Amino acid sequence: MSKDFFKLKRNEKSALVLGGGGARGSFEIGVWKALKELDFVPNIITGTSVGALNGALMLQGKVEDAETMWKDIEGSSILDYEFPMSIDSFNEYQRTLGFFFVKAIGSKGLSSKPLKNLISEYITDEAAIRESSIDFGLSVTNDDTGEIEFFYLKDIPENRLKEYLLASASLYPAMEKTIIDGTPYMDGGYKNNIPYDMVIERKPDKMIVVDLQGPGLFSVDHRVDTVPTVWIRTQWSLGDLLLFNKKRTSLNIKLGYLETMKRANRYEGFWYTFDKESIKRDYQTFYQSLNKLMQSQDLDGLERFLEDEEYQVNMIGEISNKWGKNVSYKSLSLAVMELAGKCFGLLPEEAYEAEPFQKEIIARVQRLTNEGTFSELVPEFHLSGIEWAENIKENVPLLSDRQMTLFIYNTIKNTSNDLSNILSKMAASIKPFPFILALYILYLEDKYHL
């Protein structure tokens, strides 16, 4: 997307739509920080669930206060339930959520009092919100009718905005329903987790949509195809919906900022964020160095795999599948670098230069080779179910890309004996993705003369 999208023209009507997603909502604070830096001030903000809460914070105008609030939140700040400070195994993760839902369902939704208190503490100036030049709207689910309902500020009685914000975020049955004038309301995300359809009615000229990949349905409104729209989302897991963790929150805020800046064409990258010039320099040397490696004696017969067209097609397919989008000649070097970073546990917490990123990959490979394990591969925050599944897979040698990559890398480096030579060729044949990562590590060692 062109960076010009974020430049607002005179009399141009723009909108920001904030999706729901519980603890993942800190990502939207990072988006807000980036939009402020880009001087993008929308005319309309709508949100559902945590997106509605973040939208109200935005209209109060103090991103620093919103960031402070998010970084202070723990599970008991939202729900009447004490979550453990650390969860060290998948079994413990399952037990934690299991006990929570047993209690929540048994009580027909936990008390929303903690969230109500949090809203009262941070949504302190309804008058300022109503006086803002930005139009604000939210969605809720009417439990009597089962239908979604949209409310703009003009539809909400004076001094009752907090009730509607609470209703929009009432994730029943985890939380009790919110009763407004005798009507039970629940989380607005149940029927449509990204309420851009309520914006389209107002015919914006452009729209930014933030997708937290939260729970509930996503209702497609094809009228969106007529509105120039930027979707801001991340390939990374933003964590579990219910597990609030300060370190995860901090990472999500950074991700929101970086993903927005990438959409504004300030940086390069798909999974990670890179300085554009450093990526350009790396691309220029990647193929020259790879060709040099293939012509060297180090591969000892393995180069025939790389020269075989059928193997190349299979390898590119594997890389595209792992990367999450089709790989081209121009994007191959970026894709392999990002996948190597993921394989060896680099966090997407900053805008990297290519060279320090690559050197960190080599350092981690060397530490793993020498020590077998090290602490940087274990994130210091609660893992989501998807992340636990990945973690379990990494402990199974034949399923682990990391272990297979290290095995192939070490066998290629030790092809002085026939057994190692045979093993490396077998691994290259049946595991093309770890094979290309192993070659990439060898390429990096050659590049930096290690």
N, C-alpha and C positions, 0 to 999 in steps of 0.2 A: 504494500500500500504506500502510495506517495505521502511524503511528509506534509504536502500541501493540504491533505485532508484535514489536518489538525489546525490549519489556519482558518479562522472564522472570517467570513466576509460580511460586509454591512448588510443588514436586513436578512441574513441567513438564519433560519431556524434550525437549531441542533438539539439533539436529545441524548441522554445517557441512561441506559437501562441496566439495572443491577440485579443479577440473579440471586437466588437463595442458596444456602449451603452450610448453615450452622457455623462450626468452628473454622470453616474454610473462608469465612467472610473477611478475614484480615487481608486476603489478597486484594480486595477492593480498596483498602486504604492505600496500598501501594499504587494502584491505578490512579487514585485521586492525587497522590503526590506527583506522579508523572504528568497528569493533565494540568496541574497547577504550573509546573515547570514549563509546559508547552503553551501556557496561556489559553487553554481550551476551557471556556466557561459555557456550559450548555444552557439552553433556554428552558429545557424540561429535564427533570430527573424522576424516574419511576423505579420502584423496587418491590421485591416481595421478600418476606421473612427477614433474614439478616440484611438483605439488600435494601429493604425499606428502612431499617435502623441506620445503616450506613448513609443512605440518602438524606435522612434527617440530620445526621451529623454534618454532612457536607453543606447543607443549607445554613447551619450555624457558622460555618466558615473557618473552623480552627482544626486543621489537619493534625497539628501537633497534639492537641487534646485527644483527638480520636485515636491516634497512634498510641498514646499513653494508656488510654482505656483498654485497647486491645491487648497490649503487652502485660497488663495487670490481670486480665481475666484468667481464672481457673474454672474448672467444671462447676464448682459449687456457686460461682458467681451467676450462673445461668439457670441451673437446675438444683432442686432441693435434694442433692445426692452428692456424697463424697467419693470422687473417683481417686484411685491411687496415684501417687506422684510419679511412679515409674511402673512400666509394664515390660517385663524382661523375657517373655516367651509368648508364643502363639497360644498356648493353652491358657496362660494368664489373661491374654487379650480376650479370648472366647469367654472365659469365666466372668471377666469384668463386665462385658456387654450383656452376657446372659443374666447375671444377678440384677443389673440395672433394669432390663426389660421386664423381668419377673416382678420387680417392685413397682415399676411404672404402670404396667398393665393391671396389676393387682389393686392399685390405688386409683385406677381410671385416669391416669395422668398425674405426674408429680406436680407439686405446687409451683406456680409460675411467679411466686413472690420474689425470689432472687432476681429474675429477669426484670420484673416490674420495678424493683428498687434500682437496678442498674440503669434502666431507662430514665427514671426520675433523677438520678444523679448526673447523667450526661446530656439528656435532652432537656435543657434548662430554660430555653428561651423560645417558646412557641410563637411569641409575637414577632421575633426576628425572622423566624422561618416563614411566617405568613406575609411579612413585609418584603421578603426577598423578591427580586425580579425573576427568579427561577421558579417555574411552576413545578409543584411536587405532587406525586401520586403514588399510591400503593395498592396492593391487591390482598384480598383475604378469601377464604373459602367459607361459604355459608353452610353450616352443618345440617340445617333443616332442609335446604334445597339441593345440597351437593354441588352447587354451582359457584364459580368464581365471581367475585364482585370487585369492581374497581372504584377507588375513592381518590379524587383529587382534593386538595385542601379546601376548596369551596364546598365540597360535599360533607366535610367533617365539621361538626359543631365546635365553636370556640372552646378552647381549654380542654379538649378531649382528644387531641392528637395522640397522646401517650397510650390511650386505650386501644386505638386502632393500630398503632405500632406493635403493641403487645399481641393483639389478635393476629396480625400478619405473621408473627414469629411463633405462634403457639403450635408447636410440632406435636400434635396429638398422635399416638398415646404416650409419647415420651413426656409430654407436658399437658396439663389440663387445658380444656377449651376456655376461651375468653368470652364472657357473656356481655353483649352490648345491647341495651334496651330490650332485653329478653331474648335476643337472638344469639345462639352459640356459634362462635367463629373459630376457625382453625387456620393453620399455616396456609398462606396464599399459594405456596408452591405445589400443593397437591394437584391442582388442575392445570397449572401452567407455571413452571419454575422460572421462566424468563418472560416477564410481562411486557414484551415490546408491542403487543397488539393494542394495548391501551394508549401507546404513543402514536402509532400509525394513524389513529383516528384524528390526530392533530396535524397531520401532514407535514412532518419535519423534512427539511432539505437534506439532512444527514443524521446518522445515528451511530452511537458507539454502544455495543452490547457486551457486558461482562458476564461470562459463563463460568460459574463455580462447579459445574457438573454435580449439582446438588440432587436431593431426592425429589420424587414427584414426577409428574408428567411434563412433557414439553410439547406445547401446542403450536404447530407450524401455521403461520399466517402468510400465505404466498404474496400478500401485498408488500411484504418486506423486500421482495425482489425489485420493487420499483424505487426503493430508497437506498442511496449509497450508504453502506453499513460496514463498519469495522467490528469484527468480533475479537475480543480479548480473552484468551484462555491460555492455559499452560499444558504442556505434555506431562508435567510432573504431577504426582499425587499431592493434593493439598491436605491430606490427612483424613482422619475419621471425622464424621459430622459432629460427634458428641464429645470427643476428647480434646479439650482445650489445653494447650501446652505452650508455655512462653517461648521456647526456642523454635517450635514449629511456627508460631505466630510471627516471630521475627523473620523467619525464612520466607513465609508466605507474603509478607509485606514487600520484601525485596523482590520476590518473583513478580508480584503485581506491577511494581515499578518497571522492572526490566522488560517484561513482556510488552508493556505499553510503549516503552521507548523503542523496542524492536519494530512494533507496528508503525511507529512514526519514522522509521527508517534511520534511526540514530545509531543502531547497532546491527550486527549480523548474528545469525544463529537460529537453530530450530529448538533444540533442547536447552543449550547453554546460550550465553550472551557474550559476544566477542566484539572487540574493536574492529571496525571494518577494514582498516588499512592492514592490520596484522594478518587478517584472513586472506587478503589479496596477496600479500607477500608469501604466505605459506603455500597457497595454491600454485604459485609460480615455480616453487622448488619441489613440490610433491612428486610430480610425474618424472622429473629428471632423476630424483633420488631413487624412486621405485625402479626405474629402468636400470640404474646402476646396480641396485641390489640384485635384480634378476640375472644380470650378466656376471655377477661375482661367483666365486666358488662356494660361498657359504650355504647355498640352498642344496647343493649336492643332489641334483636330480629333481627337486621339488618344483623347479621352474616350469616343468612340463604341464603341471596343473594350471598355472596362470596363463599359459599359452594356448590351452585348449578352449575353443569357443563355447562348447557346452558347459564346461566348468565355469567359465566367466559369467555366462548367463545365470547359472545357478547361484554363483557367489553374489552377483549384483542383486538377485532376488532376495537372498538372505539378508543382505545389508539393508535393502529397502524395507523389508518386513520388520527388522529390528529397529530401524530408524523411525519408521512411522509414515514415510512418504517416499515416492519414487526417487531414486538416485540417478543423477545425470553425470556426464563426464565432468561437468564443472563443479558439481556438489559432492563428488565422491570424497575428496580430501576432508571436507567439513564433516560429512557423515561419519567417516571412520574415526576422526578425532573425537567427535562427540560420543560415539559409541564406546570408544576406549575410555573416555572420562567416566561414563556411566558404569562400565565394567569394573573400574577400580575406585568407585565410590566418591568421586569429586562432587561436591554440592554445587547447585546452580545459584550461588549466593552473591555473585558479583559479575561485573563486566570484565571479562578476562582479556588479556593479551594472549595471542596464540602460543608464543614461546614459553612463558611461565606455566601455562596450562599443560603443555607437552612435557616440560621438565618435571612437573609434579607427577604426571603419569609414570614416567621412567623411575622416579624416586619411589613410588608406591610399588612398582613391579620389583624393584631391587629389594625393598624391605620385605615384601611377601616371599620372595625367593630365598632370602637369608633367614627370616624369622618365622615364616609360615602364616602369621597373622599379625594384625596391628589394629589399634583402636580407631583409627580414622575411618575404617569401613563400617563402623557401627554408629548410626546417627544418634544424637543425644536428644531425641524427641520420640513421642509415641508414634508407632508405626500403624498404618492403616491395614486392613485385611489384605489388600493387594500387595502391599510392601512386605507383609509377613510371608505371603506365598512365595515372593521372590527370594526372600531371605532363606526360606526352607530349601528352595531349589538350589541355591548357591552352596548348600552343604551336602549336595549329592554330586559326587565327582563327575559322572557321565552326563548330568544335566546342567552342570555349572559352566557357564561360558568363561567365567574367571579362571576356574581350575583347569579347564581344557586349554585356554589360551596360554597359561603359564606352562602347562605340560608341553605343548607344541613349541613354544618359545625356547624352553630349556633343551628339548630334544634336538631342535635345529642347531642350537649353539654347541651341542655335544655330539655331532654326527661322526665323531672319530671312530665309533664302533658300529658294527653292522646292525646290532639290535636297535640302537637309537635311530639309525637311518630307516629301518623298516617301520618302526613305531611312528616316526614323524610322517612318513608317506601314508600310512594307514589313517592317521588322524587328519591329514590334509584331505584325504579322499572322502571321509565320512563326516567331517566337521568343517565345512568351508568357512563359516563365520569366525570361529576361534582361530582358524588358520590365518585369515586376513588380519585379525587383530595382532597375532604373533608377528606377522611380517611388518605390521605398522610399528610395533615396538622396536624391531630391528632397524627399521627406517629412521626412527627417532634417535636411536643410539648412534647411527651413522651420521645423522644430521648434526648432532651435538658432540661428535667425536668422543663417545664414551666407550 
